[in-house]
Amino acid sequence: MPRILVVDDERVLVKGIKFNLENEGYTVDVGYDGEEAVDKARAGDYDLIILDLMMPRIDGLQACIRIREFSNVPIIMLTAKSEDADKIIGFECGADDYITKPFNILELKARIRALLRRAGAATQQKKDADRVSRGSITLDLAERAAFRDGRRVELTAKEFDLMALLMRNPGRVYSRENLLNLVWGYEYIGEFRTVDVHVRRLREKLEPDPANPEYIMTKWGVGYYFSSDQ
């Protein structure tokens, strides 16, 4: 279940929020001032933070600004003020939502669920953008990991870069010279055997039958490409 940090100098309120959220299955940590909010946010891996606006040491706005320096965790601001200007300032400081005291705990729970859904969707979109899948082959671009049929395959740095380029541009034919410039990053003078060697190794590691490749194809007299049929 998601882990939530609740920070407010009203200890009775914090106790009530913690009790209600734990009954929903959330893991809840608490704090009582702005400095503690920043320290706990930095040290912990939270899915959402609830911050009071008016707190000792530093207020909720300053705490929010400092948390935003190292984290994009969703933040709900609590305040006794209802003026639109205060809410605008809160949003500009990095808050994701704003709820005015006194509030109904059911409303707070609903806002928490909404923010967690949005954060989860954004995280999944990022994960999807960091992955390229064609047929039985998947590359995780963020972790620089390769998989065939769900099993991890160890690639060298250049093998991974070459495979990523081909998979992200299926059907596009690259000459050996182009591949050297794009993957190795320099003008190569002489033979292009290094590309052929890397392609052979990739086929051995990722193709079901390296002798009859399905993915990394050769266009004779031109270069290599990743099959657009996958």
N, C-alpha and C positions, 0 to 999 in steps of 0.2 A: 504493500500500500504506500501511497505518497507520504513523504516526510515534510512536515510543516513547522515553521518557526513562528511563534507568536510573541511579539514584544510590545509591552505597554506597562506604564508605571502604576496602573491600577491593578493591584494584585488579585483582587476579588474578580475583576473582569477576566483577567488572564486565566484564573482557575476555572471559571465558567466556560470559556471558549475551549480550553484544553479538555475539559470533561466531555463536552458535547462532540468535539471532533474525534476524540479517542473512541467514543461510542459508535462513530461512523467507520471506525477501522483505521483512521489515520495515525501515524506516529507523530507525536507533538513534542517539540522542545520549546522552552520559554526563556524570555529575558525581560529586563525591567528598565533598560535605558538605551539610548541610541548607540553608545559605544559598544555595549554588549551585543546589540543587534549586528553591528558591523563585524565584530570579532567572531560571533557564532556563524554568521553567513560565510565568512572567509574559511572557517575551519570545517564547516559541515556541508554535506551534499543535500541541499533542500530542494523540494519540488515547488514550494510556494512559501512566501513570507508575508505575515500580517504585521504591519507597523503602525503604531499610534503616531499621530502628528506631533503632539506636545509631550515631550519626554525630557528628563534631566540629562545633563552632560552635553549631548547634542540632540537636536530635535529629529523628528522623523524624516523631514525633507533632506537634512544634511546626511542622515544615515542612508537614505535612499540613493543620494548622489554618490556616496562612497561605495556602496554595494555595486552600483552600476559600473564602477571602474573595473570590476573583476568578474561580474556575474550578470547573466540575463534572466535569472530566476524571476517568475511572476511575483509582483508585489501588490498587495492590497493595503491602502492607507485607511486608517481609522481616524476620525476627527469629530470634535464637537461642533465644528464650524460647517455651515452649509452654503457659504457664499461661493458663487461660480468662480470668482477670482482665485480662491484658495484651491479649488479643484484643478483649475488650469495650471497653477504653479506646481501642484503635485504631479500632474501628468508630464509637465516639462522636466521635472526632476527625475523622471523614470518610472513613476508608478503606473501600474496597469489597470487598476480599478480603485474606486473611492467609495467608502461607505460612511454615512454620518451617524454618530451616536445620538440617542440610543437607537439600536437596531434590533431587528428580529433575527434570532439565531438561524432561523430557516432561510432568511435572505442571505446571510453570510455563507451558509453552506452551499446555496445555489450559485453564488458568485464564485466560490472556490471551485466547484465542479466545472463551471463554464471556463474558468481560466486554465484549469488542468487539462481540459479537453483541447483547448486551443494550443496550449504548450505541447501537448502530446502530438497533435497533428503537425505542428511546425517541426518537431523533432523527427517525425517519420518522413516528412518531405525532405529534410536535410539528408537523412540516411539514404533515401531513395536516390537523391541527386548524387550521392557519393558512391553509388553502386552502378556498375554496368553489367548487364546479363545478356548473353547471346547463347541460345541453345543450352548446353550443359556447363558452360563456362561463365563464371562470375568474377568480376574484379571489384574489390573494395578500395576505392581510390583514396579514401582518408587513411586507412590502415595499411595501404599498399600490400594487400593480401590477395592471392588468387585461389580460386576454388574450381574443381571439376567434379560434377555430380555431388556437390556439397562437401567434398573433401579438400582440405587445404593442400595446395601445391606450392612448393618453395621455388620462387623465381629470383634471379639476380636483379639488381636495380635496373640495368639496361633491358633485360628481358621484360620486366614489368612495364617500363616506359614504352617499349616497342609494342607490346600487346595492348596497352591502353590506347595508344594512338590508333592502331588498326581497328580495335573494337568500337571506338567512339565514332569511327567514320566508315561503317560497313559499305562495301561496294566501291570505295574509292581506291584507285590503284596508285601506289607510291613507287617511284623508282628507287633503286638502291641509293643513289646520290641524295634524293630528297629525304630518305629515312636517316641517312647519316647526319644530314644537317639538322633535322628536326629532333632526333633522339640523342645523338651524340653531341650536337651543338657546335660543330666546327666544319669547315670546308675540308673535305677529305681528298687528298691527292694520292692516287694509286689505285689498287684493286679494291673491290667492294666485298671481299670475302667475309669481312666481319659481320655484315648483315646476313649473309647466307648461313653463317654459323649460328647466329642467334635465332633465326627462323627455324633451322633444323632442331635446335634444342627446345624451342617452344612447342614444336610439333611433337617431339618425343614426350614432353611433359603433359601436354593438354589435349592432343588429338587422340580419339579412340584407336585409330589406325594411322600412325605417322606416315606410312607408305602411301596411303590414300586419304589425304587430308580432307576434312569437311569444313574447316574453319579458316585456316590460314592458306589462302590460295595463291597460286603463281599465275601471272599473266606473262606468258613466254615472250621474251624480248623486251618487256616493259618493267615489271617489278612484282610487288606483292600487294595483296588486299585481303580484307576479312570478308567472308562470304555474306552477301546481303540476304541469303535465303534463311538465315538463322533467326 
